[in-house]
Amino acid sequence: MSAADDGRTNFSDDESAGEMSFAELPTIETFIPKAPCYEKANTVRYALICQRLDVLYRQTTKKTSNKGPTKKERLQYLLPDKLKKYIGEGSPYPLFRLILPGHDSCRPNTGLKEATICTVWSRALRLSDTSPHFKAIHNYRNSNCVPNPRSVGVLSDVVADVIKTLQQAENKVVQASDMTVLEFNEWLDCLTDIVKNRFDMQTADTGIVKSKWRQTLDNLTMSSSNKVEKYVTLVSALLTKKISPLEHKYVIRTLMQDMKVGVGLSEVLNHYSPLAMDLWHSFNNLKELCALLSDPRYVRLLQAAKEKNARLVMESYKSDWMPPNPHRYASFHATRRNRVSFSLSPTTNIRYSTPALSYPG
């Protein structure tokens, strides 16, 4: 029975018989990550994100003698381990683009300033020019027009106070809506499409199947011709969605790209992953960063590459921080009190000469 018959491999000197194919191991440059999944992050309620952001905001504005929670504790409250576990291997990008709106390169700046926001929300709420609510919104920096002294100078807080007052008058105060992160991101995308069309910029979502909510928003904006009217129509759609005054507050802050919560890009990314800032410096793209960090295979590969680079750097600077080893590099003669003389070098043997030992009689 031959070797081939009993299942053994016959290795011969013939090149054709000795050829073996091995799969090439991926590197950081050649690795192809899996497609990111946004399903879990998109189902998070937007009201929960607003509530946690508002707790951080109140911590930054609170004036007490107590030290208060540390930045690490605040980040843990904003992005708890329970939320990370819920998202799992999915991408947190839908959440991060709402927490860090000024660093999302995939969504252009809306260009909305305070004056435009005042006009849009006043018209969406159908406030008359002589009403105190209209005056409070348009004169949000004037303490004589703003009833709440804590809200003076902060447009988002003034608008939230006005909406809360209007809801209290109708006995319909909304504590939290059912609007999800996905729905609010679609609302923002529809609003930025108005900016894209204004600058004749091509939209990147051509051919993508849109949800019913997004289709409704598109139909509403197409029915208006004026740019400001389009904005008013979108805000009116939020009002029909029955979102809370707190959610209105952070909608405005997202549009202005100023969340006022005391934590920035580096703190949020470092809290999410110790590798996040390295990827940010490499790509400067929040969407791609979240996609890579959601792939555990890429994370392991990046961690191994980082540890290897650290070892190489330490080896290259070893002469600067490590003293020389006398048993390998030194060549010296020393005489100790017991008159032991020795010579060390990489090529010589150690010679000892000791005096005779005498014991007291």
N, C-alpha and C positions, 0 to 999 in steps of 0.2 A: 504494500500500500504506500502510495506516494505521500509527500508532505501536503500536497494540495488536497488529497483525498481525506486526510484526517483533520482538516480544518486549520492546519498550521500555515504560517506565512513563510514562503521560501525566499530568503534574501540571498541574492547572487551578486556577482560583480558587474553584471550587465546594468548599464545606466537605465535602460527602459524598465527593468524590473525593480530598480532601487528608487525610482521617483515616487515621492509622497507629497501630497498637497495638504497644507495646513491653512486654516482660516486666519486671515490677518487680524491681529488684535486691534481694536479701535483705539484711537487717541483723542485728545481734546479737539484736534483739528478735523478729524475724519468722522467723529461720532455724529450720528443722526438721531436726534431725540424723537420721542414719540409725540404724536399730536396732543396738545393740551386739552384737558376736559374742564369746562366751565360750569357743568351742570350743578354741582353742589354749591358753589359760591353764588350762582345766580338765584338760587332759591332762598337765600337769606333775606329776611325782611329788612327793608331800608330803615324802618323806624328803630330797630334794634341798634343799627350802626349810629343813628343820630343820637340816641339816648346815651350811648357810651362816649361819643364825641363830646356831648354836652357836659358830662361829668368831668371830663378832662378840662374843658373850657372853664367850668366853674372853679376847678382847683387852681387854675392859673390866675383867676381874678380875685380869689379869696384873700383877704388881708387879715391874717391872724398871726399870733406869736408862735403857734405850733409850726413845726417844720413841714408837716404834711407828708403825703406819700412820695417816694422817690420816683425818678423817671422810669426806672425799671418796673416798679409796681404799676405805674400808669400805663406803660406799654403792655404789661401782662393783663391789665383790665381791658384795654382796647382790643388786643388780639390774644384771647385766652387759649390755653391748651385744648380746651373743649372745642373751640372753633377750628383749630388746626386739625384735631382728630376728625371732626366732621367733614372737612374738606378732603382729608386724606391725601391721595396722590393727584387730586385735582389741582388746577391752577387757581391761586388767590387773586389773579389779575382783576376780575370784576370788582373786588373789594378795594384793592390797592388804588385803582384809578379814581375811586371816590374819596379815599382817605388822603391821597396825594395827587390832587387834580392838576397841580402845576407842573408835574413831572411826567405826565402821560403824553408822549410824543405822537401817539396814534390819534389823539383828539385835539384838533386845533383850538386855539383860544377863541372864545365866543366874541370877544371884544366888547362885551356889555359893561358899561360903566355905571356909576351910582345914579346919574341923572336918568339914564335909560331904564334902569331897574325900577326907580321910583315911578316913572310914567307907566311902565308895563303893569306893575302890580296894582297901581291905583285904578287903571282902566279895567283890569281883570276883575277887581273887587267892586267896580261900578261906584266909585266914590265921587261925590260932587266936589267941585273946586272949593266950596265954602265949608265943607265938613271938617271937624277937628281931626278926623283920621287922615284925611288928605293932607292937611297942614303938618301933621306929625310926620308923615312919611317924607314929604318934600322938604321939611325943615328938621331933619333928624338930628342935626348938630345943635339945634336951638333948644335949650332947657325949658324955655317958656312954652314951647309947642309939644314937647314930649312929656306925657304924664309920668312915665317911669324914669326916675333919675338914673337908674343903673343902665338904661338903654341909650342914653344920650350919646350921640357920636357913632353908634354902631347900627348901621342901616338894617342888617338882618334881624337884630333884636327888636327894633322898632316895628318892622313889618310883622314879626311874629306876635308882638303885643297887640297890634291892631286886629289881626285875624282872630286872636283869642278873644278879644273884646266883642267882635262881631258874632262869634260863635256863642259866647255867653248870652248875648242879647236874644238869640234864637233858641237858647237851651239845647244847643247841639255841639257841645264842646267835644272835639275829637282828641283822644289821647294817643292813638297810634293807628295807622292805616295798615292795609294788607299789601301795599305796594312792595314789590320785591326789588332786589338790586338789579335784576335784569330789566325790569320795566323802567326804572329810573335811568339806567344807562341808555336804553332805547330813546327815552325822552331827551336826554342830552345829545345823543347822536342826531336826532331829528332837528334839534336846535342848531347844532353845528353845521348841519347840511344847509341851513339858511346862510350861514357865513360862507360856506364853500361856494354856493351859487352866486353869492354877492361878489366874490373874487374870481369867479369863473374857474374854480378848482374842481377837478374831477373827483367824484365820490369813489371810495375804495370798496364799497359794499354792493357794487353793481352785480346783479345776478344772484344775490343771496336771498333765500326765502325769508320773508319778514313775518313777524307775528301779527296777530289781529290788532293788538295795541299799537304797534308801529305803523301798520297800514292806516289805522284810524287817524293817527297823528299826521301822517303824510297827506291824507285827504283834507284834513282841517287846514293845514298850512297852504295847500295848493288853492284853497278857496279864497285866500286873501292875497291881495296884490302888494300891499305896502309891507315893508320889512317890520316895522313896529307892530303892525296888525298881526303879522305872523307870530311874533313873540307873545302878544296878548292872547292869541288863540291857544298857544301851548300852555300858558299859565292857567287859562280857563279850564283846560283839560285836566290839569292837576287839581283844581278846585272841585271838579266833578268826581275826581278820584277820592275826594274826601281825606286828604292827608292832613296831619296835625299841624298846629302852628310851629312846633319844634322842627318838623320836617321841612316846612317852608323856610325856616331859618337856615338850615344847612343846604337847601337847594340854592339859596342866594349866595352863601359862602362858597359853594362849589363853583358857581358861575364866576365869582370874583377871584377864585383860586386862592383863597385865604381862609383856612379853617380855624385859626386862632386857638389851637389846642395845645401848643407848647411842645410838640414833638415834630421832627422833620424827617426828611428822607433817610438820612444815615441811621437815625435811631430806630425807625420802623423796620428798615431792611436788616440791620444787625440783630434786632430782636427776632425777626422771622428766621434768619439763617446766618451763621457766621461767614458763609461764602457769598452772601448776597452783594456786598459792596464791591468785591473783586469782579463779579460779573457786571455790576453797574458801570464800573470804570472801563470795562472792556467793550460793552455794547451800548451803554447809555440808552437803553430801551427797556421800559418797564414790562411790556408784554412779553418780550423774548426772555427777560430775566426770570419772570414767573414761570414761563413754560419750561425752562431748563431746570429750575429748582424743583419742579413738580415731577421730574423724572428721576427716580432713585438711582438708576444705573449711571446717569450723568453725574449725580452728586457724588457717588462713590469714586467715579473716575476723576472728578475734579479734586476730591479730597486726597486721593493717592498722588496726583500730580503736584498738589501743593506741598505735601509732605516730602516728596522727592526733591522738589526745588529748594525746600528749606535745608535738607541735608547737604545738597550741593553747595549752597551758600555758606553753610557752616564749615564745610571742608575747604572751601577756597580761602576762607579767612581764619583757618585754624592757627596759622603762625602768629596771628595778632592777639588771640585770646588764650591759647594754650601754651604753657611753658614747655621747653624741650625736655624730652625724656633722657635722663642721664645714662640709662643703660643702653641706649642705642646711638645717641648723637654726641655725648660728652667724652672727652679724653682728658683725664686729669689724674693727678697724683695727690694723695692726701695721707697724712700721718695722724693717727689718732693717739690718744693717751696711752693705749696699750701697745703702741708702736706697730700697728698693723698698716703696712703700706700696700697699696694696690693700684693697678693701672687698668683703666677701662677704655676700650675702643671697639668698634664693630668687628675687628678681625683678631684681636689679641685675647689671650686667656688671662684669667685672674690669678695673680701670684700673691701668696701670703707669706710673710716672715714674722714669726712671733717669738718673743723671748721665752726663756725657760721659766716655768712657774715654780715658785718656792713657797712652801707652807711654813708657818711658824712652828718651831719645835715645842 
